[in-house]
Structure formats: structure tokens, C-alpha cells
Amino acid sequence: MKRRKSSVPTVKDVAREAGVAVGTVSRVINGKPVTEEYERKVREAIRRLDYHVNSYAQGLKATRTYTVAVLIPNTINPFFGSLVNCLHQALADRHYRLLLCCTDSNLRQEQEYVDMARMNKVDGIIGLTYNPSLQIDPSTPFVSIDRAFDPNIPCVASDNFAGGQLAARKLIELGCHKAAFLRVGSDLDNEPNKRRAGFEHGCMAGGLEYDCCVYSDNIDPKGVFRDFLMSHIHDGRLDYDGLFCGTDYFACCVVQILKEAGIQAGRDVQIIGYDGVRLFGSEGYLCSTIEQPVRDIAETAVDLLLGSHNYHAAPLVCLPITFREGGTTRPL
């Protein structure tokens, strides 16, 4: 008997249309291996019937929600937006939904979102968090980004130490004689703090004189950077000919402050940021930068959370970084 046009297609309908077993359709839907011919037939049948997976019913049957919570500090920082986009794509490719939890650095909210997983409201959490007292139940699937909690919780990050080293090396290659590192950030012992250590190591190894201007979080970066930079301008010249900023946002703040003082990035001072933020609607970069491999970070975090790789194989996964020229340094 033919399926009525008004009814919602089922897995059985897809199997009948494709001429395969129901189990084969299930394997294709769940991303499990089948022959290329079978996968093609099932995909074509799904398209013709406009079939959609009922993930709610699928979750009830498997006692899973097929939903992963992603914790980020805010949705204003372009780097966080790029990370969420890549996490969404990685999860969707594995037939999971993303529940975005924007904490605005609210420590209580971070803990509440983590507790959701313990109550089986989500299947796991990928978190970029700053709560120093965050409690994670050992039974909660959790993958951290940029912050190592303990050996039983995987952490995925770019190689921040190598990024700092690379920034120092580039400034040396650009002919800089005196550099400074500028950052406002969390006091937590997290991976981004290694950017300073890598930069210091790179400067010492290359004989580059340097200073560090590091402030705790909850301080207006524009204000403290302005005070620092203005105190180091004499006769219209900056005491430093190279600057490495902890993020691209900080680098942009610095570029604007110096521009107002008549000092041009790329000409009078070489400025490098960190993150790899791109200009809106363009392939260009916001500034010269140490680019994080955002897509690889997302794919790795999702694989670790969902068990595609050995969950406890490595407490810290560091992924390689790349220098990108973005107009705030002279072309090498």
C-alpha cells in the first residue's frame, strides 16, 4: 500500500524507497559505515521523501538527548562566535544538537549549566569557563577548551607557548629592538597564560629586549593600555618598535590608541595579536596575528566528548598555530 502524501515519512518508507533493509537506513542516519552504493540509495530516498530524523524519539529510545551544551563567556568576542560556529558544524555532522550557554562570566550560571548534564538534560558539555571553583561531577562527560582542570578531564587548546615564541620570532625578523607584551586576562592557571611565557622565552632566545604589561580581568583594557602606551611616548615616538598583544581585540585597541597619537601600526611599530579573527565578510585578518586552528579545536573537542577517540588518552591536546599577516606588521 502506498504511503499517503499527507503522512510523515518513516524509516520504513525510506527503506522501501531505497530498496534496502531498515537496518541499512539506520546505519546511514547514524553515520555508521555502509557500502557507497547503499549510502547513495538511502541519501537519494531521504531527499525524495523529504525525510527528517526524529531526534527526540531517537533520544528517548537510546536514553540520550543527542544534545551537547557549549559554555562560552560571551557572544561579543568574534573568536567565541567562530568557535561556536565550528562546534555547531562538528556536532551536526554527528547528528547532535548544540545548546549554547552564554555565561557572561557569571560563576553561578557556569555551575548551573554544568549541573544540567548531571541531571541528564544534555549528553555532555564543552566548556570555555573561568569559574575558579567550578565543580564537575566525575560522571559528567566534559571537555574543556583552554583550561586544564585535572587529568581526567580532556583539555583542547592551541599551542599557546609556541604562539608566544612565534610572535617574538616574527618581531625579531621584522627588525624590532625593543618589544612589549600587553594583556588583560584571568588569573586562572589556564592555557592562554602560556602566551606570555612563550613570548618571554622567544625574546630571550633571540636577544630581543622586552617588557610585560599584564593586568587582571575585570579591568577596561582600553584604559590601562592607553595609560601604559601614553607613558611610553616621547617626542612623538613610542619606546617600543614591537608589540605582542594577548588577543586580536587587544591589538585593535592598541592600534586605535596609537593612531590617535599619530603612530602608525606596520610603519612606526609592529603589532601582532592572537586568535586569527577575520574581517567581516572577508578572508582578510583584523590584524597581524597568531591564528588558532578553530575548526580543528572544535572537531577535536567533539571527538573527545563523544568518544570517537580514547577519552582519557591525553589530558591536554595542543594544536599547532600559524602566523598570519594582517596589515599591522611590515610584509616579511
C-alpha positions in Angstrom: 0.0 0.0 0.0 1.4 3.4 -1.0 2.1 5.9 1.7 -0.4 8.8 1.8 1.2 12.0 0.6 0.0 13.8 3.7 1.7 11.4 6.2 5.1 11.9 7.6 7.7 9.6 6.0 9.2 7.0 8.3 12.4 4.9 8.3 10.4 2.0 6.8 9.3 4.3 3.9 12.9 5.3 3.3 14.0 1.7 3.2 11.2 0.7 0.8 12.0 3.7 -1.5 15.7 2.8 -1.5 15.2 -0.9 -1.8 17.3 -1.7 1.3 16.7 -3.0 4.8 15.6 -0.8 7.6 18.9 -1.5 9.4 20.8 -0.1 6.5 18.9 3.1 6.7 19.5 3.3 10.4 23.3 2.9 9.8 23.4 5.7 7.3 21.4 8.0 9.5 23.7 7.3 12.4 26.9 7.8 10.4 27.9 4.1 10.5 29.7 2.5 7.6 27.8 1.0 4.7 28.8 0.5 1.1 28.9 3.6 -1.2 26.0 2.2 -3.3 23.8 1.7 -0.3 24.6 5.1 1.1 23.8 6.7 -2.2 20.5 4.9 -2.4 19.5 5.9 1.1 20.5 9.5 0.7 18.5 9.8 -2.5 15.5 8.2 -0.9 15.7 10.6 2.0 15.9 13.6 -0.4 13.0 12.4 -2.5 10.8 11.7 0.6 12.0 14.8 2.5 12.6 12.5 5.5 13.8 14.1 8.7 15.2 12.2 11.7 13.0 12.4 14.8 15.9 13.1 17.2 13.6 13.4 20.2 12.2 9.9 19.7 15.7 8.7 18.9 16.9 10.1 22.2 14.1 8.5 24.2 14.9 5.1 22.7 18.6 5.4 23.4 18.2 7.3 26.8 20.2 10.1 25.3 19.2 13.7 24.3 21.6 14.0 21.4 22.3 17.5 22.7 25.6 18.9 23.9 25.9 22.1 25.9 28.6 24.6 24.9 29.7 27.1 27.5 31.3 30.4 26.3 31.9 33.6 28.2 30.0 35.9 25.7 28.8 36.2 22.1 30.5 39.6 21.5 34.1 38.3 21.0 34.4 37.2 17.4 36.7 34.4 18.3 34.0 32.8 20.5 31.5 33.2 17.7 33.8 31.4 15.3 34.4 28.7 17.8 30.6 28.2 18.4 30.0 28.0 14.6 32.7 25.3 14.2 31.4 23.3 17.2 27.8 23.5 15.8 29.0 22.1 12.4 31.1 19.4 14.1 28.1 18.3 16.2 25.6 18.5 13.4 27.9 16.2 11.3 27.5 13.7 14.1 23.7 14.2 14.4 23.9 16.2 17.6 22.3 19.5 18.6 24.1 22.4 20.3 22.7 24.1 23.3 24.5 27.4 23.6 25.1 28.6 27.2 26.4 32.2 27.3 27.6 32.7 30.9 28.7 36.4 30.6 31.4 35.2 33.1 28.7 34.7 35.7 30.2 32.0 38.0 26.8 30.8 39.3 25.5 30.4 35.8 28.5 28.3 34.8 27.9 25.9 37.7 24.2 25.7 36.9 24.9 24.8 33.3 27.4 22.1 34.3 24.8 20.7 36.7 22.4 20.3 33.7 24.5 17.4 32.4 24.4 15.7 35.7 20.6 15.8 35.6 20.7 14.2 32.1 19.4 17.3 30.4 22.3 17.2 28.0 24.7 14.3 27.0 27.8 16.3 27.7 29.5 19.7 27.9 32.2 21.5 26.0 33.2 24.4 28.2 35.3 27.5 28.0 35.0 28.6 31.6 36.6 30.9 34.1 34.9 29.8 37.4 37.9 29.0 39.8 35.7 26.9 42.0 33.7 25.1 39.2 32.7 21.6 40.4 32.4 18.9 37.7 30.9 15.5 38.6 33.2 12.7 37.6 30.3 11.0 35.8 29.7 14.1 33.6 31.2 14.0 30.1 33.1 17.2 29.9 35.8 18.6 27.6 37.5 21.9 28.4 38.8 24.4 26.0 41.9 26.5 27.1 41.8 25.3 30.7 43.1 22.1 32.3 41.1 21.0 35.3 42.6 17.6 36.1 44.0 14.6 34.2 40.5 13.0 33.9 39.0 16.0 32.0 40.5 16.5 28.5 41.5 20.0 27.6 41.9 21.2 24.0 43.9 24.3 23.1 46.1 25.9 20.6 49.8 25.7 21.4 49.9 29.0 23.3 53.5 28.7 24.3 54.6 28.1 20.7 52.4 31.0 19.7 54.2 33.4 22.0 57.5 32.1 20.7 56.4 32.6 17.2 55.3 36.2 17.9 58.7 37.0 19.3 60.5 35.4 16.4 58.4 37.4 13.9 59.2 40.7 15.7 62.9 39.9 15.6 62.6 39.1 11.9 60.9 42.4 11.4 64.0 44.2 12.9 62.5 45.1 16.2 64.9 46.1 19.0 62.5 46.6 22.0 59.1 44.9 22.4 56.3 44.7 24.9 53.6 42.1 25.7 50.2 43.5 26.6 47.4 41.5 28.1 44.3 41.8 30.4 43.0 38.4 31.5 42.0 35.8 34.0 44.4 35.0 36.9 43.5 31.3 36.4 46.3 28.9 35.5 44.9 28.4 32.0 46.5 27.7 28.7 46.3 31.3 27.3 48.6 32.4 30.1 51.4 30.5 28.3 51.4 33.1 25.5 53.4 35.4 27.8 55.8 32.6 28.8 56.4 31.7 25.2 57.0 35.3 24.2 59.5 35.8 27.0 61.3 32.7 26.0 61.4 33.7 22.4 62.7 37.2 23.2 65.4 35.9 25.5 66.5 33.3 22.9 66.6 35.9 20.1 68.2 38.7 22.2 65.2 41.0 22.0 64.7 43.4 24.9 61.2 43.3 26.2 58.7 44.3 28.9 55.4 42.8 30.0 52.3 44.7 30.9 49.8 42.2 32.3 46.6 43.1 34.2 44.0 41.0 35.9 40.5 40.6 34.5 37.6 43.0 35.0 39.7 46.0 34.0 39.0 48.1 31.0 41.7 47.1 28.5 41.5 50.4 26.6 42.0 52.4 29.7 45.1 50.5 31.0 46.6 50.2 27.6 46.2 53.9 26.9 47.9 54.8 30.2 50.7 52.4 29.5 51.3 53.5 25.9 51.0 57.2 26.6 53.6 56.9 29.4 56.0 55.4 26.8 55.6 58.0 24.0 58.3 60.7 23.9 58.7 63.3 21.2 56.0 61.6 19.2 57.8 58.2 19.2 56.9 55.0 21.1 59.6 53.5 23.2 58.8 50.1 21.7 59.0 49.2 18.0 57.3 45.8 18.5 54.1 44.9 20.5 52.6 41.4 21.1 49.0 41.6 22.4 47.3 38.7 24.2 44.3 38.8 21.7 43.3 40.4 18.4 40.8 42.6 20.3 43.6 43.9 22.4 45.7 44.5 19.3 42.9 46.5 17.7 42.6 48.6 20.9 46.3 49.3 20.8 46.3 50.2 17.1 43.5 52.8 17.6 45.2 54.3 20.7 48.5 54.7 18.8 46.7 56.1 15.7 45.2 58.8 17.8 48.7 59.7 18.9 50.0 59.8 15.3 51.8 56.5 15.5 51.0 54.0 12.7 51.0 50.2 13.1 53.1 48.5 10.5 55.2 51.6 9.9 56.3 53.0 13.3 55.6 49.9 15.4 55.0 46.2 14.5 51.9 44.8 16.2 50.9 41.2 16.5 47.7 39.8 18.1 46.5 36.3 18.9 43.4 34.4 17.7 43.2 34.8 13.9 40.0 36.9 13.8 38.9 37.7 10.2 37.3 40.8 8.9 33.6 40.6 8.5 32.7 39.2 5.1 36.3 38.9 4.1 39.2 36.4 4.1 41.5 39.1 5.4 42.6 39.3 9.1 41.7 42.0 11.6 45.4 42.5 12.3 48.7 40.5 12.0 48.0 37.6 14.3 48.9 34.2 15.6 46.0 32.2 14.2 44.3 29.5 16.3 43.1 26.4 14.4 39.5 26.9 15.4 38.0 24.2 13.3 40.5 21.6 14.5 39.9 22.7 18.1 36.1 22.1 17.6 36.5 18.8 15.8 38.9 17.5 18.5 36.7 18.6 21.4 33.6 16.9 19.9 35.5 13.7 19.1 36.8 13.6 22.7 33.4 14.2 24.2 31.5 11.7 22.0 34.2 9.0 22.4 35.4 9.0 18.8 38.9 8.8 20.4 40.1 7.4 23.7 38.5 9.7 26.2 41.5 9.6 28.7 44.2 9.3 26.1 45.6 12.8 26.7 44.7 15.3 29.4 45.9 18.1 27.2 45.8 18.3 23.4 47.8 21.2 21.9 47.1 22.1 18.3 49.6 24.0 16.0 49.3 27.7 15.4 50.2 29.8 12.3 51.3 33.4 11.8 49.1 35.5 9.5 49.9 38.9 8.1 47.1 41.4 8.6 48.4 44.9 8.0 49.8 45.8 11.4 53.3 44.5 10.5 55.5 45.1 7.5 55.4 42.3 5.0 58.3 40.0 5.6 
